[in-house]
Amino acid sequence: MQSSRSTAFRLSRTRLTFAITLALCAPAFAGNDVDDASKRDPAKDVDAVIVVGQRYLPDYNVRQTRGATRTDTPLINVPQSVTVVTDKLVADQAITSMGDAFRYMPGVGTAQGEGNRDTPVLRGNSTTGDFFMDGIRDDVQYFRDVYNIERIEALKGANAMIFGRGGSGGVINRVTRQADGMNHRSGSLQLGSGERRRGTLDYGVGIGDDAGFRINAVYENSDSFRDGFNVKRYGANPTFGIDFGNSTRLQLSYEHFHDQRTADRGVPSFQGKPVDTDPSTFFGNPDLSVTKATVDAFDATLDHAFSDTLSLRNHLRWADYDKMYQNVFPGAVDNTGTQVTLSAYSNATQRRNLFNQTDLVWKLASGSVRHTVLMGAELGRQVTDNFRTTGYFAPGTNVVPVANPMVNVPVDFHQSATDADNHGVAEVAAVYLQDQIEFSSQWQAIIGVRHDDFRVDLRNNRTGQMFRSDDGLLSPRAGLIYKPFEQVSFYASYSKAFQPRAGDQLSSLSASNASLKPESFLNREIGAKWDIQKDLQASLAVYRLDRSNVAVVDPTDVSKMLLVDGQYVRGVEVGIAGRITDAWQLMGGYAYQTGEITATQSATALKGNRLAQLPRQSASLWNRYDINSTFGVGLGIVYRGAIFANVDNQVTLPAFTRFDGALYWTVSPTLQLQLNVENLANKRYFASANSNNNISPGAPRSAWLSVNFRY
């Protein structure tokens, strides 16, 4: 196999082995593991490469991505704002959740998600469905872990050409660790504040010359600074990869993951701000507030290179999700500020996803012009059952004092007259065509279009009513890139995305909206990217995102709906990631964003109101400095401006600035100790919200000790 094709396959006939002598602290424990040189057979490893040290490998930045274009493209040639959090940054900050990773992505916020799901806010749009795993939809509402992640990509702006429906403000794509034929023998144990108890394992091995096996696993049983809170989760993700000859590779993966925790919806508000109470105070009943999610997913990816210029990839993903949550949570505080009303409900969702993507990539030249042409198709079927019940209290037992709001009173859960009991089937058949054009060393362009035939059939099991939506979604994308120097690019881009009436959870169809056109999102963006040096990248993006076809009640006939232009968001994003020097690396960014409603949509969503969960300014910066090969330190700062908890603009979460720190000590090449301290100044702040009366306090000063090991 020629060299251009061999780079596409991480397994080769002569297995590449590594003997890594530790030169840095935590990054060395995050992903590249030691091969036991003493056990290698010299006759079999004649061409083995021994790499000593890791100091010159990029840790906080990546050079290219497949997620943005479905082809391996350098980030500097992608006409779009993209932020990547690597597994090295995850390890250095002891990150355990997606929400923690979002804080170092400029322009990406996080909402509370009712205490039962990840909810990023991408350019003013909260989403629970725009999640992807290795490029395929992973859209059920649950809390995801980072134990098996190589990197997390935030691809901002309308992304429908690549990812299909949704993707209005952007998408979150997780790239998982795969079997690569090399030895991986590492793990970590974390102990600390909130009785955190967590362990991870990464084990991989080569099998002969052409195959490899790898498994990542996690177990956690932790409490929190919040009264009555607990999280228990475990997961295992074995992968297997094999080369068939020099041109074909098969990758298999199976994940079983379970997350169970207290559904914590935070504190209510009073007189336009979060109620004044201790950050640990739980409002409601933690014993009756629980959320569980079990995920079983199988992936099979087949890569085949017909030649140096023509390749095929087919990715099949089957996933089964079982999710439920039940919560007793606060509502409004009375006028005196002394009593709060509790409510309760439960919801269960079961979903079976089956997706298949086929990509054909053809590289060709026409004179001096080079093309990378992507032709592809996606077929998908999602079967969803959801069932909701309402919680009923004995008279007077759901009004409790603000001073002592954690209760243990009986609640009877059964269906109300309007609670959902639905069965839905969503089917998609999509085709897409994209051309990445290189006119010269200075000018490039990307042009693409996707057509989705997206159909949803929803049955109301309570009434027998059937609703159907059948949409043909045409999603264009165009970008122009100018590179005055090889290390610098300027770009302009245009993209469009659609959100069908079934919503991102496929359960929003009704008699009044089933026939309406999908919501539309138009993103226009200009920006610049600069490879300052080999392992240091910076980016700038200026954008405007417009949302239209928002359904509102006709004021002249309440039985009808009208479509109006709903909102706009515009902003500036600046990002930087990589190494300043051999010993100093950083990751950070800044965003200025403003957005408002452009047409009255309800009695509370009025024209001119600012969008919820959208800070005008936000910034973050994480630094790691290695004093020598034994000791390192980390320092981070997170700033978020004031935000409104709800689109009615009645409750404000104040701005805050938080400092974090870390110490790293390499005891030996096989053992490293790491201390992370969050909120060094013990700042009191509010991290996120779901509504005016569901506001999450930020954690006080917290510390965790990690023991990272190799064997």
C-alpha positions as CSV (number, residue, x, y, z in Angstrom):
1,M,0.0,0.0,0.0
2,Q,1.4,3.4,-0.9
3,S,2.1,5.9,1.8
4,S,-0.9,8.1,1.1
5,R,-3.2,5.2,1.7
6,S,-1.3,3.8,4.7
7,T,-2.0,6.9,6.7
8,A,-5.7,6.1,6.6
9,F,-5.2,2.9,8.6
10,R,-3.8,2.9,12.1
11,L,-3.0,-0.8,12.0
12,S,-0.2,-2.0,9.7
13,R,1.6,-5.2,8.9
14,T,4.6,-4.1,10.9
15,R,3.1,-3.0,14.2
16,L,4.3,0.4,15.4
17,T,5.3,0.1,19.1
18,F,6.2,2.8,21.5
19,A,8.4,3.0,24.5
20,I,7.6,6.3,26.1
21,T,9.8,7.8,28.8
22,L,7.7,10.2,30.8
23,A,8.7,13.9,30.1
24,L,5.5,15.6,31.1
25,C,3.1,15.0,33.9
26,A,-0.6,14.4,33.4
27,P,-0.8,14.4,29.5
28,A,1.4,11.3,29.4
29,F,-1.3,9.4,31.3
30,A,-4.2,10.4,29.2
31,G,-3.9,8.5,26.0
32,N,-0.5,7.3,24.7
33,D,0.5,4.3,26.7
34,V,3.7,2.4,27.3
35,D,4.6,-0.7,25.3
36,D,6.8,-3.1,27.3
37,A,10.0,-3.1,25.2
38,S,11.4,-6.0,27.2
39,K,8.7,-8.4,25.8
40,R,9.1,-7.5,22.1
41,D,10.5,-10.0,19.8
42,P,13.3,-8.3,17.8
43,A,12.7,-10.5,14.8
44,K,9.1,-9.4,14.6
45,D,9.7,-5.7,15.4
46,V,12.6,-5.0,13.0
47,D,11.0,-1.7,11.9
48,A,9.6,-0.7,15.3
49,V,10.0,3.0,16.2
50,I,11.0,4.0,19.7
51,V,9.8,7.4,20.7
52,V,11.4,8.9,23.9
53,G,9.4,11.6,25.6
54,Q,6.2,13.4,24.8
55,R,7.2,17.0,25.2
56,Y,6.8,17.9,21.5
57,L,3.4,16.3,20.9
58,P,0.4,18.6,20.8
59,D,-1.8,18.1,23.8
60,Y,-4.5,20.7,23.8
61,N,-5.0,21.2,20.1
62,V,-5.6,19.1,17.0
63,R,-4.5,19.7,13.5
64,Q,-7.5,18.3,11.6
65,T,-11.0,17.0,11.9
66,R,-13.3,14.7,9.9
67,G,-16.4,15.9,11.7
68,A,-16.7,19.2,10.0
69,T,-16.6,17.9,6.4
70,R,-16.7,14.1,6.5
71,T,-13.2,14.2,5.0
72,D,-9.9,14.5,6.9
73,T,-9.4,18.3,6.6
74,P,-6.9,20.6,8.4
75,L,-8.8,22.9,10.7
76,I,-7.2,25.9,9.0
77,N,-9.1,24.9,5.8
78,V,-12.5,24.5,7.5
79,P,-14.7,27.6,6.9
80,Q,-16.4,27.3,10.2
81,S,-15.8,28.0,13.9
82,V,-14.7,24.7,15.5
83,T,-13.5,24.2,19.1
84,V,-12.0,20.9,20.2
85,V,-11.4,19.7,23.7
86,T,-8.9,16.9,23.8
87,D,-8.6,14.0,26.2
88,K,-5.4,15.6,27.5
89,L,-7.3,18.7,28.6
90,V,-9.9,16.4,30.1
91,A,-7.3,14.6,32.1
92,D,-5.4,17.7,33.2
93,Q,-8.7,19.3,34.6
94,A,-10.1,16.0,36.0
95,I,-13.2,16.6,33.8
96,T,-16.0,14.0,34.3
97,S,-18.9,15.6,32.4
98,M,-19.8,17.3,29.2
99,G,-20.9,20.4,31.0
100,D,-17.4,20.8,32.4
101,A,-15.9,20.5,28.9
102,F,-18.2,23.1,27.5
103,R,-16.8,25.9,29.7
104,Y,-13.6,26.0,27.6
105,M,-15.5,26.3,24.3
106,P,-16.0,30.0,23.3
107,G,-19.7,30.7,22.5
108,V,-20.9,27.4,24.1
109,G,-22.8,27.6,27.3
110,T,-24.8,25.1,29.3
111,A,-28.3,25.0,30.7
112,Q,-29.5,23.0,33.6
113,G,-31.5,20.5,31.6
114,E,-34.0,19.9,34.5
115,G,-31.2,18.0,36.3
116,N,-31.5,15.0,34.0
117,R,-29.7,15.7,30.8
118,D,-26.9,17.5,29.0
119,T,-28.1,20.8,27.5
120,P,-25.5,22.9,25.7
121,V,-26.5,26.4,24.5
122,L,-25.0,26.9,21.0
123,R,-25.3,30.4,19.7
124,G,-28.4,31.1,21.8
125,N,-30.1,27.8,21.0
126,S,-30.5,25.2,23.8
127,T,-30.5,21.7,22.5
128,T,-30.8,18.2,23.9
129,G,-30.7,16.4,20.6
130,D,-27.7,17.7,18.7
131,F,-25.3,15.2,20.0
132,F,-23.3,12.8,17.8
133,M,-21.0,9.9,18.4
134,D,-18.3,9.6,15.8
135,G,-20.5,11.5,13.4
136,I,-23.8,9.5,14.0
137,R,-26.7,10.8,16.0
138,D,-26.8,10.1,19.8
139,D,-29.9,12.2,20.6
140,V,-31.6,10.8,23.7
141,Q,-31.6,13.1,26.8
142,Y,-29.1,11.8,29.3
143,F,-25.8,12.7,31.0
144,R,-22.8,11.5,28.9
145,D,-19.4,10.6,30.4
146,V,-16.0,11.3,29.0
147,Y,-14.2,8.0,29.9
148,N,-13.9,6.7,26.4
149,I,-13.4,10.0,24.6
150,E,-10.4,11.0,22.4
151,R,-11.8,14.5,21.8
152,I,-15.0,16.5,22.0
153,E,-15.8,18.8,19.0
154,A,-18.1,21.8,19.0
155,L,-19.0,22.5,15.4
156,K,-20.7,25.9,15.5
157,G,-23.3,27.4,13.2
158,A,-26.0,25.6,11.1
159,N,-24.6,22.1,10.4
160,A,-27.4,20.3,8.6
161,M,-25.4,19.6,5.4
162,I,-23.2,17.3,7.4
163,F,-25.4,16.1,10.2
164,G,-29.0,16.4,8.9
165,R,-32.0,17.8,10.8
166,G,-31.3,20.1,13.7
167,G,-27.8,21.3,14.2
168,S,-29.3,24.8,14.3
169,G,-26.8,26.6,16.5
170,G,-24.2,23.8,16.2
171,V,-23.6,20.2,17.2
172,I,-21.5,18.4,19.7
173,N,-19.6,15.4,18.2
174,R,-17.7,13.0,20.5
175,V,-14.8,11.1,18.9
176,T,-14.2,7.8,20.7
177,R,-11.0,5.9,21.4
178,Q,-10.5,2.9,19.1
179,A,-8.4,-0.2,18.9
180,D,-5.2,0.9,17.1
181,G,-2.9,-2.1,17.5
182,M,-0.8,-0.4,20.1
183,N,-0.5,-1.2,23.8
184,H,-2.6,1.0,26.2
185,R,-2.2,0.1,29.9
186,S,-3.4,3.0,32.1
187,G,-6.0,4.0,34.6
188,S,-6.9,6.6,37.2
189,L,-8.5,6.8,40.6
190,Q,-10.2,10.1,41.8
191,L,-11.1,10.9,45.4
192,G,-12.1,14.2,47.0
193,S,-14.8,16.7,47.7
194,G,-18.4,15.7,47.6
195,E,-17.1,12.2,48.3
196,R,-16.1,11.8,44.7
197,R,-15.1,8.1,44.1
198,R,-14.2,7.4,40.5
199,G,-12.0,5.0,38.6
200,T,-11.2,4.6,34.9
201,L,-9.3,2.0,32.8
202,D,-7.8,2.1,29.3
203,Y,-6.4,-1.2,28.2
204,G,-5.4,-2.1,24.6
205,V,-3.2,-4.7,22.9
206,G,-2.1,-5.6,19.4
207,I,-3.2,-9.0,18.1
208,G,-0.7,-10.3,15.6
209,D,0.3,-7.9,12.9
210,D,-3.1,-6.8,11.6
211,A,-5.5,-6.5,14.5
212,G,-6.0,-4.9,17.9
213,F,-8.3,-4.9,20.9
214,R,-9.0,-2.1,23.3
215,I,-11.4,-1.5,26.2
216,N,-12.2,1.7,28.2
217,A,-14.2,1.4,31.4
218,V,-15.4,3.7,34.2
219,Y,-17.1,3.3,37.6
220,E,-18.2,6.2,39.8
221,N,-20.1,6.5,43.1
222,S,-20.1,10.1,44.2
223,D,-22.0,12.6,46.3
224,S,-22.0,16.4,45.9
225,F,-22.1,19.6,47.8
226,R,-25.8,19.5,47.2
227,D,-27.8,17.9,50.1
228,G,-29.2,14.4,49.2
229,F,-27.4,14.2,45.8
230,N,-25.7,11.0,44.6
231,V,-24.5,9.8,41.2
232,K,-23.7,6.2,40.3
233,R,-22.5,5.3,36.8
234,Y,-20.5,2.7,35.1
235,G,-19.6,1.9,31.5
236,A,-17.5,-0.4,29.3
237,N,-16.6,0.2,25.7
238,P,-14.6,-2.6,24.1
239,T,-13.4,-2.1,20.5
240,F,-11.8,-4.3,17.9
241,G,-10.0,-3.4,14.7
242,I,-8.6,-5.5,11.9
243,D,-6.9,-4.9,8.6
244,F,-7.9,-7.1,5.6
245,G,-5.0,-6.7,3.3
246,N,-3.5,-3.3,2.6
247,S,-6.7,-1.5,1.7
248,T,-9.6,-2.5,4.0
249,R,-10.1,-2.0,7.7
250,L,-13.0,-3.0,9.9
251,Q,-13.6,-1.4,13.3
252,L,-16.1,-2.8,15.7
253,S,-17.3,-1.2,19.0
254,Y,-19.9,-1.9,21.7
255,E,-20.7,0.3,24.6
256,H,-22.8,-0.4,27.7
257,F,-23.3,2.6,29.9
258,H,-25.5,3.3,32.9
259,D,-26.0,6.6,34.7
260,Q,-28.2,6.9,37.8
261,R,-28.3,10.1,39.9
262,T,-30.5,12.5,41.8
263,A,-32.5,14.8,39.5
264,D,-31.5,18.1,41.0
265,R,-33.4,21.1,39.7
266,G,-31.7,23.6,42.0
267,V,-33.3,26.6,43.8
268,P,-36.2,29.0,42.9
269,S,-36.1,32.7,42.5
270,F,-37.5,35.7,44.5
271,Q,-37.8,39.3,43.3
272,G,-35.9,38.7,40.1
273,K,-32.9,36.8,41.4
274,P,-32.1,33.4,42.9
275,V,-33.5,32.9,46.3
276,D,-31.0,33.6,49.2
277,T,-30.2,30.2,50.6
278,D,-27.2,28.0,51.3
279,P,-25.8,26.5,48.0
280,S,-26.3,23.0,49.5
281,T,-30.0,23.4,50.1
282,F,-32.2,21.0,48.1
283,F,-35.7,22.1,47.3
284,G,-38.1,19.1,47.1
285,N,-37.6,15.4,47.8
286,P,-34.2,13.9,46.7
287,D,-35.4,10.4,47.5
288,L,-38.2,10.7,45.0
289,S,-36.1,12.6,42.5
290,V,-34.1,10.2,40.4
291,T,-33.0,9.9,36.8
292,K,-31.6,6.7,35.2
293,A,-30.3,6.1,31.7
294,T,-29.0,2.9,30.2
295,V,-27.4,2.9,26.8
296,D,-26.3,-0.1,24.7
297,A,-24.8,0.8,21.3
298,F,-23.0,-1.2,18.6
299,D,-20.9,0.4,15.9
300,A,-19.3,-1.1,12.8
301,T,-17.2,1.0,10.5
302,L,-15.7,-0.4,7.3
303,D,-13.0,1.6,5.4
304,H,-11.8,0.6,2.0
305,A,-9.4,2.4,-0.3
306,F,-9.9,1.5,-4.0
307,S,-6.9,3.6,-4.9
308,D,-4.9,6.6,-3.6
309,T,-7.7,8.9,-4.8
310,L,-10.9,6.9,-4.2
311,S,-12.1,5.6,-0.8
312,L,-15.3,4.3,0.8
313,R,-16.5,4.4,4.4
314,N,-19.6,2.7,5.7
315,H,-20.7,3.3,9.3
316,L,-23.5,1.3,10.9
317,R,-24.8,2.3,14.4
318,W,-27.5,0.5,16.4
319,A,-28.3,1.9,19.8
320,D,-30.9,1.1,22.5
321,Y,-31.8,3.8,25.1
322,D,-33.8,3.3,28.3
323,K,-34.2,6.7,30.1
324,M,-36.5,7.7,32.9
325,Y,-36.6,10.6,35.4
326,Q,-38.8,11.5,38.3
327,N,-38.6,14.7,40.2
328,V,-40.1,16.7,43.0
329,F,-39.0,20.3,42.4
330,P,-39.6,23.9,43.4
331,G,-42.0,26.3,41.7
332,A,-42.8,29.9,42.6
333,V,-41.9,31.5,46.0
334,D,-44.8,33.4,47.5
335,N,-44.9,37.2,47.9
336,T,-43.5,37.1,51.4
337,G,-40.4,35.1,50.3
338,T,-41.1,32.5,53.0
339,Q,-43.1,29.7,51.3
340,V,-42.4,27.8,48.1
341,T,-44.8,25.5,46.1
342,L,-43.5,22.1,45.0
343,S,-44.5,20.2,41.9
344,A,-43.7,16.7,40.6
345,Y,-43.8,14.5,37.5
346,S,-42.1,11.6,35.9
347,N,-41.2,10.7,32.4
348,A,-39.9,7.6,30.7
349,T,-38.4,7.3,27.2
350,Q,-37.4,4.2,25.3
351,R,-35.7,4.7,21.9
352,R,-34.1,2.3,19.4
353,N,-31.9,3.9,16.8
354,L,-30.6,2.4,13.6
355,F,-28.4,4.5,11.3
356,N,-26.3,3.7,8.3
357,Q,-24.0,6.2,6.6
358,T,-22.0,5.6,3.4
359,D,-19.4,8.1,2.2
360,L,-17.5,7.9,-1.1
361,V,-14.6,10.3,-1.3
362,W,-12.9,11.0,-4.6
363,K,-9.8,13.2,-5.0
364,L,-9.2,14.4,-8.5
365,A,-7.5,17.3,-10.4
366,S,-8.7,19.3,-13.4
367,G,-5.7,21.2,-14.6
368,S,-4.3,23.2,-11.7
369,V,-7.6,22.9,-9.7
370,R,-7.9,20.1,-7.1
371,H,-11.2,18.6,-5.9
372,T,-12.1,16.5,-2.9
373,V,-15.6,15.3,-3.8
374,L,-17.8,13.7,-1.1
375,M,-20.9,11.7,-2.2
376,G,-22.9,10.1,0.5
377,A,-26.2,8.7,1.8
378,E,-27.7,8.2,5.2
379,L,-30.6,5.9,6.2
380,G,-32.1,6.0,9.6
381,R,-35.0,4.7,11.7
382,Q,-35.8,5.8,15.3
383,V,-38.6,4.2,17.3
384,T,-39.6,6.1,20.4
385,D,-42.0,5.4,23.3
386,N,-42.6,8.0,25.9
387,F,-44.8,8.0,29.0
388,R,-45.4,10.8,31.4
389,T,-47.2,11.0,34.8
390,T,-48.0,13.8,37.1
391,G,-47.2,13.8,40.9
392,Y,-50.1,14.6,43.2
393,F,-49.6,15.7,46.8
394,A,-52.0,15.4,49.7
395,P,-53.7,18.8,50.3
396,G,-51.2,21.4,51.8
397,T,-48.2,19.1,51.8
398,N,-46.6,20.7,48.7
399,V,-46.2,24.2,50.2
400,V,-43.1,24.2,52.3
401,P,-40.9,26.9,54.0
402,V,-38.0,28.3,52.1
403,A,-35.9,28.0,55.2
404,N,-36.4,24.2,55.3
405,P,-37.6,23.1,51.8
406,M,-36.3,19.5,51.7
407,V,-39.2,17.2,52.4
408,N,-40.2,13.6,52.6
409,V,-44.0,13.6,51.9
410,P,-45.9,11.0,49.9
411,V,-46.5,11.7,46.2
412,D,-48.9,9.8,44.0
413,F,-47.7,9.6,40.4
414,H,-50.4,8.9,37.7
415,Q,-51.4,10.3,34.4
416,S,-53.3,13.6,34.1
417,A,-55.6,14.3,31.2
418,T,-52.8,15.8,29.1
419,D,-49.8,13.6,30.0
420,A,-48.1,12.0,27.1
421,D,-48.3,8.3,26.1
422,N,-46.9,8.2,22.6
423,H,-45.4,5.8,20.2
424,G,-43.4,7.4,17.4
425,V,-41.4,6.2,14.3
426,A,-39.1,8.6,12.6
427,E,-37.4,7.6,9.3
428,V,-34.8,9.5,7.3
429,A,-33.4,8.9,3.8
430,A,-30.7,11.5,2.9
431,V,-28.3,12.1,0.1
432,Y,-25.5,14.7,0.1
433,L,-22.9,16.0,-2.3
434,Q,-19.9,18.2,-1.4
435,D,-16.9,19.5,-3.2
436,Q,-13.8,20.9,-1.5
437,I,-12.0,22.9,-4.2
438,E,-8.4,24.0,-4.2
439,F,-8.0,26.7,-6.9
440,S,-4.5,27.5,-5.9
441,S,-2.3,27.6,-2.8
442,Q,-4.2,30.8,-1.8
443,W,-7.8,30.1,-2.7
444,Q,-10.1,27.3,-1.7
445,A,-13.9,26.8,-1.5
446,I,-16.4,24.3,-0.2
447,I,-19.8,23.8,-1.7
448,G,-22.3,21.2,-0.6
449,V,-26.0,20.4,-0.4
450,R,-28.0,17.7,1.4
451,H,-31.6,16.5,0.9
452,D,-33.4,14.8,3.7
453,D,-36.6,12.9,3.3
454,F,-37.7,13.0,6.9
455,R,-40.9,11.5,8.1
456,V,-42.4,11.1,11.6
457,D,-45.5,9.1,12.5
458,L,-46.7,9.7,16.0
459,R,-49.5,7.8,17.7
460,N,-51.2,9.1,20.9
461,N,-51.9,5.9,22.8
462,R,-54.5,7.6,25.0
463,T,-56.8,8.7,22.2
464,G,-55.7,6.7,19.2
465,Q,-55.0,9.9,17.3
466,M,-52.3,9.7,14.6
467,F,-50.1,12.6,13.5
468,R,-47.7,12.7,10.6
469,S,-45.2,15.1,9.2
470,D,-43.3,14.5,6.0
471,D,-40.6,17.0,5.2
472,G,-38.2,17.4,2.3
473,L,-35.3,19.3,3.8
474,L,-32.7,20.9,1.5
475,S,-29.7,22.1,3.4
476,P,-27.0,24.0,1.5
477,R,-23.5,25.0,2.6
478,A,-20.9,27.3,1.0
479,G,-17.6,28.6,2.1
480,L,-14.7,30.5,0.6
481,I,-11.2,30.5,2.0
482,Y,-8.3,32.8,1.3
483,K,-4.8,31.9,2.5
484,P,-2.3,34.7,2.1
485,F,0.2,32.5,3.9
486,E,0.2,28.8,4.5
487,Q,-0.3,29.4,8.2
488,V,-3.1,31.9,7.9
489,S,-6.6,31.7,6.5
490,F,-9.6,34.0,6.1
491,Y,-13.0,32.6,5.3
492,A,-16.6,33.5,4.7
493,S,-19.4,30.9,5.0
494,Y,-23.2,30.4,4.5
495,S,-25.2,27.5,5.8
496,K,-28.8,26.6,6.6
497,A,-30.5,24.1,8.9
498,F,-34.0,22.9,9.7
499,Q,-35.8,21.6,12.7
500,P,-38.9,19.6,11.9
501,R,-42.1,20.1,14.0
502,A,-41.4,16.8,15.8
503,G,-38.7,18.6,17.7
504,D,-35.3,17.4,18.7
505,Q,-36.9,14.6,20.8
506,L,-39.4,13.6,18.1
507,S,-42.4,14.0,20.4
508,S,-43.8,17.5,19.7
509,L,-46.2,16.7,16.9
510,S,-49.8,17.8,17.4
511,A,-52.9,18.5,15.3
512,S,-52.0,22.2,15.2
513,N,-48.4,22.0,14.0
514,A,-48.1,18.7,12.1
515,S,-48.6,20.4,8.7
516,L,-46.4,23.5,9.4
517,K,-43.1,24.0,7.6
518,P,-40.0,23.2,9.7
519,E,-38.2,25.9,11.6
520,S,-35.3,27.4,9.6
521,F,-31.9,28.6,10.8
522,L,-29.6,30.6,8.6
523,N,-26.0,31.1,9.6
524,R,-23.6,33.7,8.0
525,E,-20.1,33.8,9.2
526,I,-16.7,35.3,8.5
527,G,-13.5,34.4,10.3
528,A,-9.8,33.9,10.4
529,K,-7.5,31.1,11.6
530,W,-3.8,31.2,12.4
531,D,-1.3,28.4,13.0
532,I,0.9,30.7,15.1
533,Q,3.5,27.9,15.4
534,K,3.5,24.1,15.0
535,D,1.5,23.3,18.1
536,L,-0.4,26.6,18.7
537,Q,-3.6,27.7,16.9
538,A,-5.8,30.7,17.2
539,S,-9.2,31.5,15.6
540,L,-11.7,34.4,15.2
541,A,-15.3,34.2,14.0
542,V,-18.0,36.8,13.5
543,Y,-21.4,35.5,12.8
544,R,-25.2,36.1,12.6
545,L,-27.7,33.3,13.1
546,D,-31.4,34.0,12.2
547,R,-34.3,31.7,13.2
548,S,-37.5,31.8,11.2
549,N,-40.8,29.8,10.8
550,V,-41.4,30.0,14.5
551,A,-45.0,28.9,15.2
552,V,-47.2,31.2,17.3
553,V,-50.9,31.3,18.0
554,D,-52.9,33.5,15.6
555,P,-54.2,36.4,17.8
556,T,-57.3,36.6,15.6
557,D,-58.1,32.9,15.7
558,V,-56.6,30.8,18.6
559,S,-57.3,27.6,16.7
560,K,-54.7,28.5,14.1
561,M,-50.9,28.9,14.2
562,L,-48.8,31.5,12.4
563,L,-45.2,31.3,11.3
564,V,-43.0,34.3,12.1
565,D,-39.4,35.3,12.1
566,G,-38.5,34.3,15.6
567,Q,-35.1,35.5,16.8
568,Y,-31.5,36.4,15.9
569,V,-28.2,35.9,17.5
570,R,-25.0,37.7,16.5
571,G,-21.6,37.4,18.0
572,V,-17.8,37.3,18.0
573,E,-15.8,34.2,19.1
574,V,-12.0,34.1,19.7
575,G,-10.2,30.9,20.6
576,I,-6.6,29.7,21.2
577,A,-5.2,26.3,22.0
578,G,-1.8,24.7,22.1
579,R,1.8,25.3,23.3
580,I,3.3,28.7,23.9
581,T,6.6,27.0,24.8
582,D,7.8,23.5,25.3
583,A,6.7,23.8,29.0
584,W,3.6,26.1,28.7
585,Q,0.4,25.0,27.1
586,L,-3.1,26.7,27.2
587,M,-6.7,26.5,26.1
588,G,-9.2,29.3,26.1
589,G,-11.5,31.7,24.4
590,Y,-13.7,34.7,24.5
591,A,-17.2,35.3,23.1
592,Y,-19.4,38.4,22.8
593,Q,-23.0,37.5,21.9
594,T,-26.3,39.3,21.7
595,G,-29.7,38.0,20.7
596,E,-33.3,38.8,21.0
597,I,-36.8,37.8,20.0
598,T,-37.9,39.5,16.8
599,A,-41.6,38.8,17.0
600,T,-43.9,38.3,20.0
601,Q,-44.4,34.5,20.4
602,S,-46.5,34.3,23.7
603,A,-47.5,36.3,26.7
604,T,-44.0,36.0,28.1
605,A,-41.9,35.7,25.0
606,L,-42.3,39.3,23.8
607,K,-40.6,41.1,20.9
608,G,-37.4,42.7,22.0
609,N,-36.8,40.3,24.9
610,R,-33.2,39.0,25.2
611,L,-32.7,35.3,24.7
612,A,-32.4,33.1,27.8
613,Q,-29.1,31.5,28.8
614,L,-27.1,33.9,26.5
615,P,-24.4,35.9,28.3
616,R,-23.3,39.1,26.5
617,Q,-19.7,38.2,27.4
618,S,-18.0,35.0,28.4
619,A,-14.3,33.9,28.6
620,S,-12.1,31.1,29.8
621,L,-8.4,30.3,29.9
622,W,-6.6,27.3,31.2
623,N,-2.8,27.2,31.6
624,R,-0.5,24.3,32.4
625,Y,3.2,25.0,33.0
626,D,5.7,22.2,33.6
627,I,8.4,23.4,35.9
628,N,10.5,20.4,35.1
629,S,10.0,16.7,34.2
630,T,8.6,16.0,37.7
631,F,6.4,18.9,38.7
632,G,3.8,21.0,36.9
633,V,1.1,23.5,37.8
634,G,-2.2,24.5,36.3
635,L,-4.3,27.7,36.6
636,G,-7.7,28.5,35.0
637,I,-10.1,31.3,34.9
638,V,-13.8,31.1,33.9
639,Y,-15.9,34.2,33.4
640,R,-19.6,34.4,32.5
641,G,-21.6,37.5,32.2
642,A,-25.1,37.9,33.6
643,I,-27.9,35.9,31.9
644,F,-31.6,35.7,32.0
645,A,-33.0,32.4,33.3
646,N,-36.0,32.6,31.0
647,V,-37.0,34.4,27.8
648,D,-39.5,36.5,29.9
649,N,-36.4,38.3,31.2
650,Q,-37.8,38.4,34.8
651,V,-35.0,36.6,36.6
652,T,-31.3,37.3,36.3
653,L,-28.3,35.1,37.1
654,P,-25.4,37.4,38.1
655,A,-22.1,37.5,36.3
656,F,-19.3,35.6,38.0
657,T,-15.5,34.9,37.7
658,R,-14.1,31.6,39.0
659,F,-10.5,30.5,39.4
660,D,-9.3,26.8,39.3
661,G,-5.9,25.3,39.9
662,A,-4.0,22.1,39.7
663,L,-0.7,20.5,40.8
664,Y,1.0,17.6,39.0
665,W,3.7,15.3,40.4
666,T,5.3,12.6,38.4
667,V,6.5,10.1,41.1
668,S,7.8,7.6,38.5
669,P,7.3,6.7,34.9
670,T,4.4,4.5,36.0
671,L,2.8,6.7,38.7
672,Q,1.6,10.3,38.7
673,L,-0.3,12.3,41.4
674,Q,-2.6,15.2,40.5
675,L,-4.5,17.6,42.7
676,N,-7.3,19.7,41.1
677,V,-8.9,22.6,43.0
678,E,-12.1,24.1,41.6
679,N,-13.3,27.6,42.7
680,L,-10.1,28.5,44.5
681,A,-11.6,31.7,45.9
682,N,-14.7,29.9,47.1
683,K,-16.8,32.3,45.0
684,R,-20.6,32.0,45.4
685,Y,-22.3,31.9,42.0
686,F,-25.1,30.3,39.9
687,A,-23.9,28.0,37.2
688,S,-27.0,27.5,35.0
689,A,-30.8,27.5,34.9
690,N,-33.7,25.7,33.2
691,S,-36.4,28.3,34.2
692,N,-37.0,31.1,36.6
693,N,-37.5,28.6,39.4
694,N,-34.9,26.0,38.5
695,I,-31.5,27.5,39.0
696,S,-28.3,25.5,39.8
697,P,-25.9,27.0,42.4
698,G,-22.2,26.7,41.5
699,A,-20.0,24.4,43.6
700,P,-18.0,26.0,46.4
701,R,-14.3,25.3,46.7
702,S,-13.7,21.7,45.9
703,A,-10.6,19.5,45.6
704,W,-9.9,16.1,44.0
705,L,-6.8,13.9,44.1
706,S,-6.2,11.8,41.1
707,V,-3.8,8.8,41.0
708,N,-2.8,8.1,37.4
709,F,-1.0,4.9,36.8
710,R,0.5,2.7,34.1
711,Y,1.2,-1.0,34.3
